[in-house]
Amino acid sequence: MYASYQFREFIEQALREDIGTGDLSSSIVPEDLTGLAKLYAKQQGIVAGIFIAEQTFLQVDAKTKTTRLVKDGDKVKPGDVVLELNGSLNSLLQAERTALNFIQHLSGIATATRRAVDLVAGLPVRIIDTRKTLAGWRTLQKYAVRVGGGYNHRFGLYDAVLLKDNHLWAVGGITEAFRLIRNEVGHTTIIQIECENMEQIQEAISCGADTILLDNMTPEQMREAVLYINGRAVVEASGGIKESNLRQVAETGVDLISMGALTHSVQVLDFSLDFGDIKANTKSQLRIK
């Protein structure tokens, strides 16, 4: 679990992008108008990013009182309140869209991941993400994948080696690429090699690759590859994998299934903010229901 303070700069940038020099629409709202607002789900799914939404409201106005009613990873249905906020209506309005953007997107990822995990239930395979993330959002998007029951692939180019077709082409093939990278990185660094056919798989195994990535193979080809590798390396399936063929891929015996769609094209889970009991002090005597 991440601490909200780790994302203060990220949230600040998002708020600055939206509010800019000031919220023109909320300039008509009396500054002393305060009350209770409820952030609630409008769809069924898995919630993720409550702490980011909460911190967004607090960064606009630290005096806002917040109460979390569920936790990340919980299943929600339409009408379920996930966060209560008590404070200045002006401040709540300024933070509203940015907070909703955060929780809707992250909950969408968690929900899609949970669907994928459920589709392969009972099989010894892990659903993992990729580096196909929005710039600046990677840590949060990968967090949402874990909330949904999935696992993370490498976080970036710095924490694991994945030799893809262009790397192999640049240095003359798998054997030479593996020799060069093995001399370059420490013995504790995982080396994964992307393979498109059985010939490449055989060469990668002979080199001692830790993980074999089966790129855009059919289920039949995957099954043949798994039988050949026979536990000598971790096997990952990638490319063209959707919910419609996910179970079939998992049944080939691969260890990992990576799905870029979990982060790069996920549909948001809809949330809304309801302003219920909002009251002004005796100075303005304004009521909003």
N, C-alpha and C positions, 0 to 999 in steps of 0.2 A: 504493500500500500504506500502510495506517495503522500507526502505532506503538502498541503496547499501552498505553503510558502515557496516551494520549489518552482511554482508556476506564476509567481507574481508578475514577473516581467512579461511573460507570455500573455497573461490576462490584461495587463496594462496596455500592451500593444493593440489587442483586440478592442478594448474600450476606446482607446484613442482613435482608432480607425472609424468607430461608429459615432462617438460623441463629438470628436473634433474640437472645435472652439466653443461648443455648447449645444445643448439640446433645445432647438428652437421651439419644438412642439410643446415641451413641458414648461416653457417659460410662463404659461398662463396658470400653472398649478401653484397654489399658495405653498410657501415653504414650510408652513406649520401643519400641513395636512398629513396625518399619520394614520396607521392602522395595520390590519392583518391582510397578508396576501398568501395564496396557496399555489404552489407549483404542483401540477398534477398530470398524470399520464392520460393520453387520449387513445392509446392503442395498447394491446397486450404485447408484452415483451420482457426483456431483461434490462434492468436499469444499470447505467454506468455513468460516472462523472458527477455524482452528487456533490462531491467535495469541490469540484471546479466551479459548478454553478453557484454554490454557497459562497465561495471565495470571491466570485465576481460581484455579487451584491455587497459583500463586505468591503471590497476595494473602492467601490463607489461611495459607500457610507459605512464607516466602521461602527456606527451606533446601531445599525440594524441588528435585531435579535433574530437568530435563526434556530430552527428545530428540525432535525432530520427524522423522518418517520419511517424510512426504510434504509437499507444499506446496499451498496453496489453488489450486484449479483442476484438480488432478489427479483422474483417474477412480479410484474405489475399488470394490472388490467385497467381499462378505461375508467376514470374517476378516482383512481388511487392517488392520494396526496403523498408526495415524496419529500417535500420540503415546505415548512411554514416560515414566513418572514414577517417581522413586525418592525415597521419603521416609517421613514418619510416616503410618501407616495412619489414625490419628485425623484428621489434617489432610486426607488424601485423601478420606475419607468425607464430611467437611464440605463440600468443594468439589465433590464428584462430580455431584450433580444439577444444580447451577447451570451447571457447565461443559458438561454434556451438553445442557442446554436451549439454550445458545448455539450449539453446533456443529451440533446436529440441525436447528434452525430455519434457520440460515444455509445449511447444506448443502442443505436442502430447496428453498430459493429458488434456489440455484445450479443444482441439478439440473433444476428446472422450467424455468428460463431456458434451459439448454442444450438441452432437448427442443424448446423453441419455436424457438430459433436453428437447430437441425438441420432442423426442418420447413420452413423457408424458405430452406434452403441453395441457392445458385446464383442467387438473386434479389437485386436491388439495393435491399434494404429492411433497416431496423434494427428490432430488438425493443427497446422501451423500457418503463420502469416508470412509476409514477404517484405521487401524494402519498398514496395509500391505504396508509399504513404504520401500524405500532403506535407509540403515543406513546413517545418516547424512543429508539426503535429505528431511526429513519429512516436515519441515516448507515450503520449496519451492514447494514440490509436493501438499501439501494441499492448498497453495496459488493458484497454477495453477487450481485446482478444482474450486475454487471460481471464478477465471477469466472466466472459462467456464460456469458459471451459477449454479454450484452446491454448496453444503454446507458441512461444516466440522463436522465429528463425533468428539469424544474426541481426544485431541492431544496426550495423553499418559495415563499411568496408574494413574497419579497423579490428574487429573482434573474431573473425573467422575467414578462411580462404574458400572462395568458390571460383573455380576455374571454368569459365564458360567458353563458348565456341570462339569468340574473338580473341580471348587470351591464348587459346590453343593454336589458333591460326597465326598469331603474331610471333610465336616462338618455334613453330614447326611440329606441333602435335602434343599428345598427352604425356608421353614419356619424358620429353625434354622439359615440358612445363612443370611436371611434378618434380624433376630433379632440381630445377632452378628454384622453385618455391620452397622445397624442403631445406635447401641450403640458406634460404633467406629468412625463414621464420623458425621460431623455437619448436622443440619437440612436443610441447603441450598444445600447439595450435592445430585445430581441426582443419583438414584439407578435404574439400568436397570437389568432385569433378562432374561436370554435366556431360551426359552421354546420350547420343541419339540412336545408337544401334548396338547390337551385340558385340561387334568387333571393338568398339570403343570401351564397352564395359569390361571385356576381357583384358584390354590393355591397362585400364584404370586399376583393376584388381591386382594385376601383376606388379604394378608400381607400388601398391600399398595404400591406396586411397582410403580415407576413413569413412567417407560417405559418397554414395553414387546417386546422382540426381538423374532420374529417368525423364527426359524431356519430350513431351508431346507424344508419348507412346500409347498404343492401343492397350486395352486390358490384357489381351493375349500376349503381347510383347512384354508387358510388365510381369506377367506370371512366369514367363520363360526366364526373364532376367532375375527374378527373385530366386528361382530354383538354382540358377547357375551361381549366383553370389553366395547363397547358402550360409548366411550369417557372417561372411568375411568382411562385410561392410554394412553400415546403416543404409537403407534404401529409401529414397524420397521420390515420390511421384509429383510431377509438376506440369502445368500447361494444359489448358482446355478442360479443367475440372470444374464441374458445376454441381449444384444440388441434385440434378437429374441423373448424373452418372457417378456420384460420389461413393455410394455403397458398392457399386460394381468395382470401382478402383480399389477400395479398401479390401475387398475380398481377394485381391490378387496376392496379398501377403506383404505389401510394402509396409515399412515402419512409420513413414511420415507422408502426409499429403499437404502440400502447400497450396494456398488459395489466395491469390492477389486480390480477388474480388471482395474479400473480407474488409479491406481498407480502401481500395481505390474506386469502388463503385457501389458502395453500400447505400441502402435507403434508410433515411433517418427514422427514428421512432418518435412519433409526435407527442409533444408536451405543450402545456399552456399555463399561463399564470392568471389566476382569478383574484381580483380585488374585491373582497367582501366587505368587512366591517372597517370602512375608512372614515375617520372623523377629524375635524379640525378643532383647534382650541377656540375659546370664546372670542378671540380677536376676529376671526373670519366667519365663524358660524356656517361653514360650508359642509354639506353632506353629499357623499357620493355612494350610491348603492349599485 
